[in-house]
């Protein structure tokens, strides 16, 4: 016997799954997005934080994430 909660969970999750599959990011768009993020990161670390880094007030590091 199926519980009513099972239907509620299904009704809750199904639209989110469908929405996620429609919004997949293509490889070209993903590369553009990553390039833009890298440019922003470079601007922040090389320009905005340059003086603070030189004075050793801050350190900057990156960790790759999949």
C-alpha positions as CSV (number, residue, x, y, z in Angstrom):
1,X,0.0,0.0,0.0
2,X,1.4,3.4,-1.0
3,X,1.4,6.1,1.6
4,X,0.0,9.6,0.9
5,X,3.4,11.0,1.7
6,X,4.9,9.2,-1.3
7,X,2.5,11.1,-3.7
8,X,3.2,14.4,-1.9
9,X,7.0,13.9,-2.3
10,X,6.5,12.9,-6.0
11,X,4.3,15.9,-6.6
12,X,6.9,18.1,-4.9
13,X,10.0,16.7,-6.7
14,X,8.7,16.1,-10.2
15,X,8.3,19.7,-11.3
16,X,11.8,20.5,-10.0
17,X,13.3,17.6,-11.9
18,X,11.6,18.8,-15.1
19,X,12.7,22.4,-14.5
20,X,16.3,21.3,-14.0
21,X,16.4,19.2,-17.2
22,X,15.1,22.2,-19.2
23,X,17.8,24.5,-17.8
24,X,20.8,22.4,-18.6
25,X,23.8,24.6,-19.5
26,X,25.5,23.8,-22.8
27,X,29.3,23.4,-22.9
28,X,29.8,26.6,-24.8
29,X,27.7,28.6,-22.4
30,X,29.4,26.9,-19.4
31,X,32.8,27.8,-20.8
32,X,31.7,31.5,-21.3
33,X,30.4,31.6,-17.7
34,X,33.6,30.1,-16.3
35,X,35.7,32.5,-18.3
36,X,33.7,35.4,-17.0
37,X,34.1,34.2,-13.4
38,X,37.9,33.8,-13.9
39,X,38.1,37.4,-15.2
40,X,36.1,38.6,-12.2
41,X,38.4,36.7,-9.8
42,X,41.5,38.1,-11.6
43,X,40.2,41.6,-11.3
44,X,39.4,41.2,-7.6
45,X,42.7,39.5,-6.7
46,X,45.0,41.5,-9.0
47,X,43.4,45.0,-8.7
48,X,41.1,45.3,-5.8
49,X,43.2,43.3,-3.3
50,X,46.6,44.1,-4.7
51,X,47.6,46.5,-2.0
52,X,46.3,44.3,0.8
53,X,48.1,41.3,-0.7
54,X,51.4,43.3,-0.9
55,X,51.1,44.3,2.7
56,X,50.2,40.7,3.7
57,X,46.8,41.7,5.1
58,X,45.2,39.0,3.0
59,X,46.2,35.9,1.2
60,X,44.4,34.5,-1.8
61,X,44.0,30.8,-2.7
62,X,41.9,28.7,-5.0
63,X,40.6,25.2,-4.8
64,X,39.4,23.4,-7.9
65,X,35.9,22.0,-7.5
66,X,34.0,19.6,-9.8
